[in-house]
C-alpha cells in the first residue's frame, strides 16, 4: 500500500461509529401511551382514580366529572391493560380517560393495574405530567376496615404537604398502602411533586358511600360545591353496575393465557 492510498478500514470504522451512535440514541417505547391535549402550565391539580378496594376512586371521580361537566381531553393505552372496554348506549368508553375543567385534571380508569406493572404505569403517567409542572397530584383509593363508618384517611409525600389535608382527613400513625396509588405517590415523592392520597374506608365491594365521603374532602380542598345526595340515592344501581365491571375484569383475566398476570380489582 502506497503512502497516498486511503486506508480501506477507515470507511468501515466510520460507518460502525455512525451505527453505534444511532443505536445509542434509540429510546425504549413507553409502557403506557398518553394521547391528550396539553394541561395548563404550573397550576394543574391532578386527581387520579384507578379501581381498587371498593372502587372508591373510580366511582368518586367519574361522579365528579359527570356532575360538574368536565371535558374529556385524552386517553391512555397500554399492551399491559386488560382487554376490556365498557360501553354506554352502544358507544365504547375509553378504559382510561383524562378530563379537565379549569385547573383540575382527572384521570379516571375502569380497569385495575396489576401489581407487576404498577411501577411502569406510574412512571409513565408522571413522565407525562412532569413537563406541565403540576401543582399537586392526588390519588383516591380504598382501605378495607369492614367498619360501618365511612371515614377518610389521608397520606402525603412530605410533612409540609400533609398540612393541606390534615384538617379534612384522619391520619394513620403507621401502616402501608399498596397498588397503583402507592406507586404514584412514591413517584411523586422521588420527583419533588406534592402528592396526596385519600383512602376511603370501605368493604371489599363497590362502595359509592365511601366514594361520597372522599368527595366531601374534595369539596373542602377544591371548593367544588358538589352535591353527594344523588350519588347516595343511586348507590344500589351503581353498586350493581360497578360489580359487573369487576366481574368482567376478573373473567377476562382468568381466560388470559398469561395466568401470572391476573388483574386485581
DAZI-V584497 format. One record per residue. N is the residue number from 0. RES is the residue in one letter. PSI is psi as a letter, one per 20 degrees, with the letter a starting at -180 (* if undefined). NEAR is the number of other C-alpha atoms within 10 Angstrom. Layout:
N:RES:PSI:NEAR / N:RES:PSI:NEAR
//
This chain:
0:X:p:6 / 1:X:r:6 / 2:X:h:6 / 3:X:i:6 / 4:X:p:7 / 5:X:q:10 / 6:X:o:11 / 7:X:i:8 / 8:X:i:9 / 9:X:g:10 / 10:X:h:11 / 11:X:g:11 / 12:X:h:11 / 13:X:g:11 / 14:X:h:12 / 15:X:g:12 / 16:X:g:12 / 17:X:g:12 / 18:X:g:11 / 19:X:g:11 / 20:X:g:11 / 21:X:g:10 / 22:X:h:10 / 23:X:h:9 / 24:X:i:8 / 25:X:p:8 / 26:X:q:7 / 27:X:q:6 / 28:X:q:7 / 29:X:q:14 / 30:X:h:17 / 31:X:p:19 / 32:X:p:16 / 33:X:p:18 / 34:X:o:14 / 35:X:q:15 / 36:X:q:13 / 37:X:q:12 / 38:X:r:22 / 39:X:q:16 / 40:X:p:12 / 41:X:j:14 / 42:X:i:15 / 43:X:p:22 / 44:X:p:23 / 45:X:o:22 / 46:X:p:23 / 47:X:p:23 / 48:X:o:26 / 49:X:q:26 / 50:X:p:28 / 51:X:b:26 / 52:X:p:22 / 53:X:i:28 / 54:X:k:32 / 55:X:g:32 / 56:X:g:33 / 57:X:g:27 / 58:X:g:29 / 59:X:g:26 / 60:X:h:26 / 61:X:h:19 / 62:X:g:20 / 63:X:g:21 / 64:X:h:19 / 65:X:g:10 / 66:X:h:14 / 67:X:j:12 / 68:X:l:12 / 69:X:q:18 / 70:X:p:15 / 71:X:p:17 / 72:X:i:16 / 73:X:a:17 / 74:X:r:20 / 75:X:q:18 / 76:X:q:15 / 77:X:q:13 / 78:X:i:9 / 79:X:i:15 / 80:X:q:19 / 81:X:q:20 / 82:X:m:13 / 83:X:p:16 / 84:X:p:16 / 85:X:q:14 / 86:X:q:11 / 87:X:o:7 / 88:X:l:5 / 89:X:i:7 / 90:X:p:9 / 91:X:p:10 / 92:X:p:14 / 93:X:p:19 / 94:X:h:20 / 95:X:p:20 / 96:X:q:21 / 97:X:p:24 / 98:X:r:24 / 99:X:q:22 / 100:X:p:15 / 101:X:c:12 / 102:X:j:15 / 103:X:p:19 / 104:X:p:24 / 105:X:p:26 / 106:X:o:25 / 107:X:p:25 / 108:X:q:24 / 109:X:i:25 / 110:X:q:25 / 111:X:r:25 / 112:X:p:24 / 113:X:q:19 / 114:X:h:16 / 115:X:i:14 / 116:X:j:17 / 117:X:g:18 / 118:X:g:19 / 119:X:g:14 / 120:X:g:24 / 121:X:g:22 / 122:X:g:20 / 123:X:h:18 / 124:X:g:20 / 125:X:h:18 / 126:X:g:13 / 127:X:h:16 / 128:X:h:16 / 129:X:g:14 / 130:X:h:12 / 131:X:i:15 / 132:X:m:15 / 133:X:q:22 / 134:X:h:16 / 135:X:r:19 / 136:X:p:23 / 137:X:p:22 / 138:X:q:23 / 139:X:p:28 / 140:X:a:33 / 141:X:q:28 / 142:X:p:22 / 143:X:p:14 / 144:X:i:14 / 145:X:k:11 / 146:X:q:10 / 147:X:h:9 / 148:X:q:13 / 149:X:m:19 / 150:X:r:18 / 151:X:p:26 / 152:X:q:21 / 153:X:q:21 / 154:X:q:23 / 155:X:r:24 / 156:X:h:19 / 157:X:r:14 / 158:X:h:9 / 159:X:g:9 / 160:X:h:16 / 161:X:h:19 / 162:X:h:11 / 163:X:h:13 / 164:X:i:21 / 165:X:h:14 / 166:X:i:12 / 167:X:i:18 / 168:X:r:19 / 169:X:q:15 / 170:X:p:15 / 171:X:p:10 / 172:X:h:5 / 173:X:q:5 / 174:X:a:5 / 175:X:q:6 / 176:X:q:15 / 177:X:r:12 / 178:X:a:20 / 179:X:h:26 / 180:X:g:26 / 181:X:h:18 / 182:X:g:20 / 183:X:g:25 / 184:X:h:25 / 185:X:g:19 / 186:X:g:20 / 187:X:g:23 / 188:X:g:16 / 189:X:h:9 / 190:X:j:11 / 191:X:k:12 / 192:X:p:21 / 193:X:p:20 / 194:X:q:25 / 195:X:q:26 / 196:X:p:26 / 197:X:p:28 / 198:X:o:28 / 199:X:p:32 / 200:X:p:27 / 201:X:r:28 / 202:X:r:19 / 203:X:m:15 / 204:X:q:18 / 205:X:p:29 / 206:X:n:28 / 207:X:h:29 / 208:X:h:26 / 209:X:h:28 / 210:X:g:31 / 211:X:h:27 / 212:X:h:21 / 213:X:h:28 / 214:X:h:28 / 215:X:h:18 / 216:X:g:19 / 217:X:h:22 / 218:X:g:14 / 219:X:h:14 / 220:X:h:12 / 221:X:j:10 / 222:X:l:10 / 223:X:h:14 / 224:X:k:12 / 225:X:p:16 / 226:X:p:14 / 227:X:i:20 / 228:X:g:11 / 229:X:h:11 / 230:X:g:20 / 231:X:g:16 / 232:X:h:12 / 233:X:j:12 / 234:X:g:17 / 235:X:g:13 / 236:X:g:12 / 237:X:g:17 / 238:X:g:19 / 239:X:g:13 / 240:X:g:12 / 241:X:h:21 / 242:X:h:17 / 243:X:g:13 / 244:X:g:20 / 245:X:g:22 / 246:X:g:12 / 247:X:h:15 / 248:X:g:22 / 249:X:g:18 / 250:X:g:13 / 251:X:h:15 / 252:X:g:20 / 253:X:h:15 / 254:X:i:10 / 255:X:q:15 / 256:X:h:9 / 257:X:n:9 / 258:X:h:10 / 259:X:i:10 / 260:X:k:16 / 261:X:p:21 / 262:X:p:22 / 263:X:q:17 / 264:X:*:22
//
